[in-house]
Every structure is written in structure tokens, then in C-alpha cells.
Amino acid sequence: MQEELTSRLSWVRTSRGIQIEIPGRRNGMVALYAPLVVIWLVFATIHYSHLLGPDRATGSEFTMQLIAIGIYAVGFCFFVCWLAWALTSDTVVTVDPDELKIQRRVMGIDTTARRFQTSEASKLRYVPPARTWGDKNTVNPLSSKIQFQANGKAQTIAYGITQPEAAAVIEWMHSVYNFRG
């Protein structure tokens, strides 16, 4: 049975541990960027629709317009991928006494998965958001994260997590295994 951990996070008890689902932090740029790209694509479609008609350009002008259409098509593909990632990305952390597994998903499809022996993971901690490089008085909420040490490197679990969410995740992870440090 899936239960709510905080307002955004949910968890499920597994046979030997827990599985925590951490949705990606939605960026405000989605609300600005998505409509701008849609408007851009409408104008590009209108502008280049004459290429399908009988009175189209010839020679190098036609070739340049086809290249521009190709660039628009590639841009559209990047936009669709970015939008899918921005709206549907999440992280699933599975903790049991033997293994710590971190899966990143987009649209419910695993994109990456990392596995660590739980006994090798240590120093589980919350890293607060950093200040932006352009304005030292402003913090970037997407830069907060949960980190731990494994295999001699700092590993990250969740970007854009708030301090109360991180405290809940860390508490549940410690309920399965006492991470040293």
C-alpha cells in the first residue's frame, strides 16, 4: 500500500525495506518556455507551409529553407523531450538491508539505475540550496539535494528537495538501515 510521506513524496513498504518515490521538482520555466515554443512552432509552420505548394522556391533558396525546417524539427524534438522530462521525471529510491537502488524515470520508464551495497553507503545528509551565481542574495531551490558517500564518491539522490522532505526521506531510510557517519 502506497502512503504519503510528505505532500509530494510517497513510499511503499517492501518485503525487506522501503521504496520512496520522489517526483522531480517542477521548474517555473515550464510555464514560460512551453507556450513560447508552441507559438514559435505555429509561426514556423505558417512561414514554411508554402514549401509544400506548387509555387515553392528553387535552387539554393529551397535548400536553405529545407535546412531551416530540419533545424525546426530537431528543435521540436528537443522541446518534446525536455517537456516530458520536466513534467514526468521522478526518482525511486529502494532501500533494504543489503542494497540501495536509485532509479531515475521519465514517463514511468527507467532511464538510469544505480545500485550500491547498503553497507558501503555512509554520511547520508541534506545539502541545502546554494545561492545563484548572478545574485548572491537569491537561492536556487533546485540545487538542494540528498547526498551520501559510496564507492569513495559523493552520490546524489534527489535534486530540488525541501528540508522537511529530505528529513522525512532520511528518517525512513534510517528506519531500514543505520547509515554510518
Secondary structure, 3 states (H helix, E strand, C coil): CEEECCCCCEEEECCCCEEEEEECCCCCHHHHHHHHHHHHHHHHHHHHHHHHCCCCCCHHHHHHHHHHHHHHHHHHHHHHHHHHHHHHCEEEEEECCCEEEEEEEECCEEEEEEEEEHHHCEEEEEECCCECCCCCCCECHHHCEEEEEECCEEEEEEECCCHHHHHHHHHHHHHHCCCEC
